[in-house]
């Protein structure tokens, strides 16, 4: 049954997406541009070179916090 389900395109797409999410959760901290607790810009700043997804209410990089949060 498992072998037959791998033949369907939906199963393959789902497996690729799930694998990508797991890989990102495991390797995310490696690619994070800053420490999750580092203050990089003024609070609530929009996307910039220092913080690609902007900053939170304390001025911490949202991208770094998301990548570390996957663990």
C-alpha positions in Angstrom: 0.0 0.0 0.0 2.8 2.4 0.8 4.6 1.7 -2.4 1.4 2.3 -4.4 0.8 5.6 -2.6 4.3 6.8 -3.6 3.3 6.5 -7.2 0.7 9.3 -6.9 1.8 12.9 -7.6 0.0 14.2 -4.5 2.0 11.9 -2.2 5.3 12.9 -3.9 4.5 16.6 -3.5 3.5 16.1 0.1 6.6 14.1 0.8 8.8 16.8 -0.7 7.1 19.6 1.3 7.3 17.7 4.5 11.0 16.9 3.9 11.7 20.5 3.2 10.1 21.6 6.4 11.9 19.1 8.5 15.2 19.9 6.9 14.6 23.7 7.5 13.8 23.0 11.1 17.0 21.0 11.6 19.3 23.3 9.6 17.5 26.6 10.1 19.8 28.0 12.9 22.8 27.4 10.6 21.3 29.9 8.1 20.0 32.4 10.6 21.6 35.8 10.0 21.5 36.9 13.7 21.1 35.4 17.1 17.4 35.1 18.0 17.9 37.5 21.0 20.1 40.1 19.3 18.7 43.6 18.7 19.3 44.5 15.1 17.1 47.5 14.4 14.4 49.7 15.9 11.2 48.0 17.0 8.6 47.3 14.3 11.0 48.1 11.5 10.0 46.9 8.0 12.1 44.5 5.9 15.6 45.7 5.3 19.1 44.3 4.6 19.7 43.8 8.4 16.3 42.1 9.0 14.8 40.5 5.8 11.4 40.0 7.5 11.5 43.0 9.7 11.8 43.2 13.5 9.5 42.5 16.4 8.4 44.7 19.2 11.8 44.7 20.8 13.9 45.1 17.6 14.9 41.5 17.1 15.2 39.9 13.6 12.0 38.0 12.8 13.7 35.7 10.3 16.3 34.5 12.8 13.6 33.9 15.4 11.5 31.8 13.0 14.5 29.7 11.9 15.5 29.1 15.5 11.9 28.4 16.5 11.7 25.4 14.2 13.9 23.4 16.5 
